[in-house]
Amino acid sequence: MKRVFSGVKPTGHLTLGNYLGAMRQWAAVDQHRADALFCVVDLHALTVEHDPGRVRRLSRQSATLLLAAGLDPELCTVFVQSHVDEHARLSYVLECVATDGEMRRMIQYREKAARERERGGSVRLSLLTYPVLMAADILAYGTDEVPVGDDQAQHVELTRDLAVRFNQRYGQAFVVPRATHPPVAARVMNLQDPTSKMGKSEDVGPGIVYLLDEPDAVRKKVMRAVTDSGRDVAYDRERRPGVANLLEILAACTQGDPRVLAEAYDSYGALKKDTAEAVVETLRPLQARHKELRADPSYVEGVLRDGAERARAMARPVVDAAYRAIGLLPPVSEAVVNAAR
């Protein structure tokens, strides 16, 4: 079976975009067709100013929502990144292969660094180097495919470049992965700014539907979504981004085609109402399962403990091989020391 790896970063509450763009695909398809690993990448949450207690709470909530979305620990491996040391071990080795220029060309670094400087803050070194940690997340497991949204495609390309470069310089150590994208709703946009991604890092916002929003809150946010000039409902991402975003969300919730759905509406109000109800019904089973899991925290803890053990067993041989290939001296085993006495 092919090996698939993907993760969520606990920098904010998970959103409808996370679910429609990734999590639902992981549960419905990826965990059944591949040897799949899904990770809460908590180390990535440390690249910006953060509250430690909030990171811990969001890490637990993210893991619980992954399970509530349908990930089955009997079919896949669910774990927390910091519970497996091999991620950090491999990250430094890959930093010795990556270049400063590659890091500074990363679009997300440039955007986040610019925002941080505008606020008068300093930019952490980890914000520059975190794409290398992301590459380590992927390469440590011999990953074949990385299901990602469009905004993460550049990071997977960097991962491929680092794998190829390492293999050419030091010998074959890594599988070269490729990015895969879901066919619809790969990038759900903000309801108030349909040219921007529905990101989870913002604490509040009327344009963001969170997975644990109450049904009335969901309806209110969708009904207040920004549309476009004109009255007709047409699917055009470039000229009608607001309506296109609603149609794509509705299509993702109902397994429809946004172009076909557009033909059924003659007003924005009807489209918003149907989209709101479709979102509410899509989230209903996830929210019910999340409530059950929150009532049994020991189950979630057990899943994460077992998942980390399985992940560690997969990653350690790969990382140990990379250490040997790049020239690091293997540690002397206890058995050898005892034999020499």
C-alpha positions in Angstrom: 0.0 0.0 0.0 1.1 3.6 -0.6 1.9 5.6 2.5 0.1 8.9 3.0 1.0 11.6 5.6 -0.8 14.8 6.5 -1.4 16.9 9.5 -3.2 19.9 11.1 -1.5 22.7 13.0 -3.1 23.7 16.4 -2.8 27.4 15.9 -6.6 27.9 16.0 -9.9 26.2 16.1 -10.4 23.9 13.1 -12.7 25.3 10.4 -15.1 24.2 7.7 -12.2 24.7 5.3 -10.1 22.2 7.2 -12.9 19.7 7.0 -14.1 20.0 3.4 -10.6 20.6 2.1 -8.8 17.8 3.9 -10.2 15.9 6.9 -13.3 14.5 5.2 -11.2 13.1 2.4 -8.8 11.6 4.9 -11.6 9.7 6.6 -13.6 8.7 3.5 -10.8 7.8 1.2 -7.2 8.0 2.3 -7.3 5.9 5.4 -8.9 3.1 3.4 -6.7 3.1 0.4 -3.3 3.6 2.0 -1.1 3.1 5.0 -2.0 6.5 6.4 -0.6 8.7 9.1 -2.4 11.9 10.4 -0.6 14.1 12.8 -1.3 17.1 15.0 1.8 19.1 14.1 2.2 21.0 17.4 5.8 22.0 16.9 4.7 24.1 14.0 2.5 26.1 16.3 5.6 27.5 18.1 6.9 29.5 15.2 4.9 32.6 16.2 3.9 34.2 19.6 1.6 31.7 21.4 0.1 30.8 24.7 1.5 27.4 25.9 -1.8 26.4 27.6 -3.8 27.3 24.5 -1.5 25.2 22.2 -2.0 22.2 24.5 -5.8 22.7 24.5 -6.0 23.1 20.7 -3.7 20.1 20.2 -6.1 17.9 22.2 -9.1 19.4 20.5 -7.6 18.9 17.0 -6.8 15.3 17.8 -10.4 14.8 19.1 -11.9 16.4 15.9 -9.8 14.2 13.7 -11.3 11.2 15.3 -14.8 12.8 15.3 -14.4 13.3 11.5 -14.1 9.6 11.1 -10.4 8.7 11.3 -10.3 5.1 12.7 -7.2 4.2 14.7 -7.7 0.6 13.5 -7.2 1.8 9.9 -4.7 4.7 10.3 -2.2 6.2 12.7 -3.2 9.3 14.6 -0.6 11.0 16.8 1.0 14.2 18.0 4.2 15.4 16.3 6.1 16.3 19.4 5.5 12.8 20.8 7.9 11.4 18.1 11.4 12.6 18.4 12.4 11.6 14.9 10.7 14.7 13.5 13.1 17.1 15.2 16.0 14.8 14.6 15.5 14.7 10.9 14.7 18.4 10.6 18.2 19.5 11.5 19.8 17.1 9.0 17.5 18.5 6.3 18.5 22.0 7.3 22.0 21.0 6.4 20.7 20.2 2.9 18.4 23.2 2.4 19.6 26.7 1.4 18.8 30.1 2.9 17.5 31.2 -0.5 15.0 28.4 -0.7 13.6 29.3 2.7 13.3 33.0 2.0 11.4 32.3 -1.2 8.6 30.5 0.5 5.4 32.4 0.0 4.0 31.8 3.5 7.2 32.9 5.1 7.2 36.2 3.2 3.6 36.9 4.0 3.7 36.0 7.7 7.1 37.8 8.2 5.7 40.9 6.6 2.6 40.9 8.8 4.7 40.4 11.9 7.0 43.3 11.0 4.0 45.5 10.4 2.9 44.8 13.9 6.3 45.8 15.2 7.2 42.3 16.3 10.3 40.2 15.6 10.3 37.2 13.3 11.4 33.9 14.9 14.0 31.9 13.1 11.7 28.9 13.3 9.2 30.7 11.0 11.9 30.7 8.4 13.0 27.1 8.8 9.6 25.4 9.5 9.2 24.2 5.9 12.2 22.0 6.6 10.5 20.6 9.6 7.4 20.0 7.4 9.7 18.1 5.0 11.0 16.0 7.9 7.4 15.2 8.9 6.8 13.8 5.5 10.1 12.1 4.6 10.5 10.4 8.0 7.8 7.9 7.1 8.7 7.1 3.5 5.6 9.0 2.4 4.4 8.5 -1.2 1.5 11.0 -1.2 0.7 14.2 0.8 -2.9 15.3 0.5 -2.8 19.1 0.8 -4.6 22.3 -0.1 -3.3 24.5 -2.9 -1.6 26.8 -0.4 0.7 24.0 0.8 1.8 22.7 -2.7 5.0 24.8 -2.5 6.0 23.1 0.7 5.6 19.6 -0.9 7.7 20.8 -3.8 10.5 21.8 -1.4 10.2 18.4 0.3 10.7 16.7 -3.1 13.7 18.9 -3.8 15.4 18.1 -0.5 14.7 14.4 -0.9 16.2 14.3 -4.3 19.2 16.4 -3.3 19.9 14.3 -0.2 19.6 11.1 -2.2 22.0 12.3 -4.9 24.6 13.6 -2.5 24.6 10.9 0.2 22.8 7.9 -1.2 19.3 6.7 -1.5 17.5 7.4 1.9 14.1 9.0 1.1 11.1 8.3 -1.0 10.3 11.3 -3.1 6.6 12.2 -2.3 4.0 13.9 -4.4 1.1 16.2 -3.5 -2.5 15.2 -4.1 -5.5 17.5 -4.1 -9.2 16.8 -3.5 -11.4 17.5 -6.6 -13.6 20.2 -5.0 -13.4 22.7 -2.2 -9.6 22.3 -2.0 -9.5 25.8 -0.7 -12.6 27.2 1.1 -12.5 31.0 1.2 -13.5 33.4 4.0 -17.2 34.3 3.8 -16.4 38.0 4.4 -13.4 38.1 2.1 -13.7 35.5 -0.6 -10.3 36.3 -2.0 -8.7 35.0 1.2 -8.5 31.5 2.7 -10.8 30.6 5.5 -7.9 30.3 8.0 -8.0 29.0 11.5 -5.4 31.2 13.0 -7.8 34.1 13.5 -9.5 33.8 16.9 -12.8 35.3 15.7 -14.4 36.4 12.5 -17.8 36.4 10.9 -16.3 34.9 7.7 -15.0 31.8 9.4 -17.2 28.7 10.2 -15.6 26.7 12.9 -16.3 23.0 13.2 -17.8 23.4 16.7 -19.9 26.4 15.9 -23.6 26.1 17.0 -26.1 25.6 14.1 -27.5 29.1 14.5 -24.0 30.6 14.4 -23.3 28.7 11.2 -26.6 30.0 9.6 -25.9 33.6 10.6 -22.3 33.5 9.2 -23.4 32.0 5.9 -26.4 34.3 5.5 -24.2 37.3 6.0 -21.6 36.1 3.5 -20.3 38.7 1.0 -21.6 38.2 -2.5 -20.9 40.1 -5.7 -22.4 42.8 -7.8 -25.3 41.8 -10.0 -28.3 39.6 -9.2 -27.8 36.4 -11.2 -26.2 33.3 -9.7 -23.2 32.2 -11.8 -20.1 30.2 -11.1 -17.1 32.3 -12.0 -14.1 32.2 -9.6 -12.4 35.2 -11.1 -15.2 37.7 -11.5 -17.7 36.4 -8.9 -15.6 35.1 -6.0 -18.3 35.5 -3.3 -20.9 33.5 -5.2 -18.3 30.9 -6.4 -17.3 30.3 -2.8 -20.8 29.6 -1.7 -21.4 27.3 -4.6 -18.2 25.4 -3.9 -19.1 25.0 -0.3 -22.6 23.8 -1.2 -21.1 21.4 -3.8 -18.7 20.0 -1.3 -21.5 19.4 1.3 -23.9 17.8 -1.2 -21.4 16.1 -3.6 -22.6 18.3 -6.4 -21.0 20.3 -9.2 -20.9 24.1 -8.5 -21.6 24.9 -12.2 -24.7 22.7 -12.2 -25.9 24.0 -8.9 -25.7 27.6 -10.0 -28.4 26.9 -12.6 -30.9 26.0 -9.9 -30.8 29.5 -8.3 -32.2 32.8 -9.3 -31.3 34.7 -6.1 -28.5 35.0 -3.6 -30.8 34.6 -0.7 -32.0 31.1 -1.7 -28.4 30.0 -2.4 -27.2 31.3 1.0 -30.1 29.5 2.8 -29.5 26.2 1.1 -25.7 26.5 1.7 -26.2 27.3 5.4 -28.5 24.2 5.9 -26.1 22.0 4.0 -23.2 23.1 6.2 -25.2 22.5 9.4 -26.2 19.0 8.3 -22.6 18.2 7.2 -21.2 19.2 10.7 -24.0 17.6 12.7 -22.6 14.1 12.9 -19.0 15.4 13.5 -20.2 17.5 16.4 -22.2 14.7 18.0 -19.1 12.4 17.8 -16.9 15.1 19.2 -19.2 15.4 22.2 -19.0 11.7 22.8 -15.2 11.7 22.6 -14.8 14.6 25.0 -16.7 12.6 27.5 -14.1 9.8 27.3 -10.7 11.6 27.3 -8.9 8.4 28.2 -9.8 6.9 24.8 -8.3 9.9 23.0 -5.2 9.7 25.1 -4.8 6.0 24.4 -5.2 6.6 20.6 -2.4 9.2 20.7 -0.1 7.0 22.8 -0.6 4.0 20.5 -0.3 6.2 17.4 3.0 7.7 18.6 4.4 4.2 19.2 3.5 3.1 15.7 4.8 6.3 14.2 8.1 6.0 16.0 8.6 2.5 14.9 8.1 3.6 11.3 10.2 6.7 11.4 13.2 5.6 13.4 14.8 3.3 10.8 14.4 6.0 8.1 16.0 8.7 10.3 18.8 6.4 11.5 19.6 5.6 7.9 19.7 9.3 7.0 22.0 9.9 9.9 24.4 7.2 8.7 24.2 8.4 5.1 25.1 12.0 5.9 28.1 10.9 8.0 27.1 10.8 11.6 28.6 8.2 13.8 26.1 5.6 15.0 25.7 5.4 18.8 27.5 2.5 20.5 24.9 0.0 21.6 24.7 -1.3 25.1 25.2 -4.8 23.8 28.5 -3.9 22.3 29.7 -2.2 25.5 28.7 -5.2 27.6 30.5 -7.5 25.1 33.7 -5.5 25.4 33.8 -5.7 29.2 
